[in-house]
Amino acid sequence: MKGSPVNIKTAALKLLSYRARSKKEMAEKLQRKGFDSGQIEGVIKLLETAGLINDRALAADLLRYSVERKSLGNKGIRMFLASRGIDRELIDKTLSVHSPESEGNAALEFAERKLKILNKYPPEVIKRRLWGTLQRRGFSAEVVKKTVKSVLSPNNAVIGK
């Protein structure tokens, strides 16, 4: 009885009740639940037609979330979107609206918040930790360098290479 159309629709709607999902995420989840690929394709088409699955809108929402809440750089955003099942072409299209200035602003805002926690450490430690944290969040080396220099300059910290 697991493979009935009613069961797959119920399972898909239950998954969507938790959070929005991409086509790929939905297909993988339903496949793990034991539904066959023909049924999965059918229910995904039905959900797309109903507007319940929309990868383009999901990508835009995830971009906003990754910038505002997760403070990610372009590389980090790219990895985050890919992990949520957004295809590479749509990721490129979505990131085309994310300007280098907005990436720099996001890095600066995150670094200033992080600096409040790190201000008790020596300047060399602050610089190293900021640099590493920004890189792990997916900011480019150029953005990291500018951000660290900008944040540490007012504190009269010596900026190395």
C-alpha positions, 0 to 999 in steps of 0.5 A: 500500500506504500506505493499508492498515489495517495500515500506519495502525495501525503508523504510529499505534502508532509515533507513540504510542511516542514520546509520548502524543498527543491525538486532534487531534495523531494525526489531523494526523500521520496526515493528513500521512503521507497516510492518508485521513480515514475510516481516520484516524477508524477507527484513532483510535476503535480507539486510544481504545477500547484506552485508548491515546488519552485526551485527558482523561488527557493534559490532566491529565498536561500540566497537571502537567508545565506547572506542575512542569517548565515553571513556567507560569501559567494563560495559559501552560498554556492555550496549551500545552494548546491547542498539544497539540490539547486542545479548549477545553472540556477545557482549561477543565475541566482548569484548573478544578482549578488554583487561584489559590493554586497559580498564585501558588505556582508563580510564587513558586517560579519567581521564587525560582529565577530570582532566584539567577541575577539577584542580581548585577544592580541591583534595577531590572534584577531587577524588570524581568527577573522581571516580563517572564519571569513574564508570558511564562510566562503568569502574570496581571498580579496574580500577577506583581505580588504575586510580584515584590513578595514576592521583592524585598521582603526584599532591600530593593529599591524596588518601583515601581508 
